[in-house]
């Protein structure tokens, strides 16, 4: 299983710095998440899923389905 956070960022033509700013973290920390040198905390994965309008399962490499699940109201 391989994280897809780098692929989706590049598909959106975003830099690591831009995503790190959204997450309010250093670019160097975000880079470690992409290289899987640090585990991505769940709250960060959730923020990324909302940011990219996808699911945590997709970002975690558990599915190839990009569409997010229907949100619970």
C-alpha positions as CSV (number, residue, x, y, z in Angstrom):
1,X,0.0,0.0,0.0
2,X,1.4,3.4,-1.0
3,X,0.0,6.8,-0.1
4,X,-1.4,8.8,-2.9
5,X,-0.9,12.3,-1.4
6,X,2.0,13.1,-3.7
7,X,0.2,12.0,-6.9
8,X,-2.9,13.9,-6.1
9,X,-1.0,17.1,-5.2
10,X,0.9,16.9,-8.5
11,X,-2.3,16.2,-10.5
12,X,-3.6,19.5,-9.0
13,X,-0.4,21.3,-10.0
14,X,0.2,22.3,-6.4
15,X,3.6,22.6,-4.6
16,X,4.4,21.0,-1.3
17,X,4.7,24.5,0.2
18,X,1.1,25.4,-0.9
19,X,-0.3,22.2,0.7
20,X,1.8,22.7,3.8
21,X,0.4,26.2,4.2
22,X,-3.1,24.8,4.0
23,X,-2.2,22.3,6.6
24,X,-0.4,24.9,8.7
25,X,2.8,22.9,8.9
26,X,6.3,23.2,7.6
27,X,7.0,22.2,4.0
28,X,9.8,19.9,5.3
29,X,7.3,18.0,7.5
30,X,4.8,17.7,4.6
31,X,7.6,16.3,2.4
32,X,8.3,13.6,5.0
33,X,4.6,12.6,4.8
34,X,4.9,12.3,1.1
35,X,8.1,10.2,1.3
36,X,6.4,8.1,4.0
37,X,9.2,9.0,6.4
38,X,6.6,10.1,9.0
39,X,3.2,8.7,9.5
40,X,0.4,11.1,8.5
41,X,-1.9,11.8,11.5
42,X,-5.5,11.0,11.0
43,X,-6.6,14.6,11.4
44,X,-4.2,15.6,8.6
45,X,-5.5,12.9,6.3
46,X,-9.0,14.1,6.9
47,X,-8.1,17.7,6.1
48,X,-6.4,16.5,2.9
49,X,-9.4,14.4,1.9
50,X,-11.6,17.5,2.3
51,X,-9.1,19.7,0.5
52,X,-8.9,17.3,-2.5
53,X,-12.6,16.3,-2.3
54,X,-11.8,12.6,-2.0
55,X,-11.7,10.0,0.7
56,X,-9.1,9.1,3.3
57,X,-9.2,5.5,1.8
58,X,-8.1,6.9,-1.6
59,X,-5.3,9.0,-0.1
60,X,-4.2,5.9,1.9
61,X,-4.0,3.8,-1.2
62,X,-6.9,1.5,-0.1
63,X,-9.0,2.2,-3.1
64,X,-8.6,3.6,-6.6
65,X,-12.0,5.3,-6.4
66,X,-11.4,9.1,-6.2
67,X,-14.9,10.1,-5.5
68,X,-15.6,10.8,-1.8
69,X,-18.1,8.8,0.2
70,X,-21.5,10.4,0.8
71,X,-21.1,12.7,3.8
72,X,-23.2,12.2,6.8
73,X,-25.2,15.2,7.7
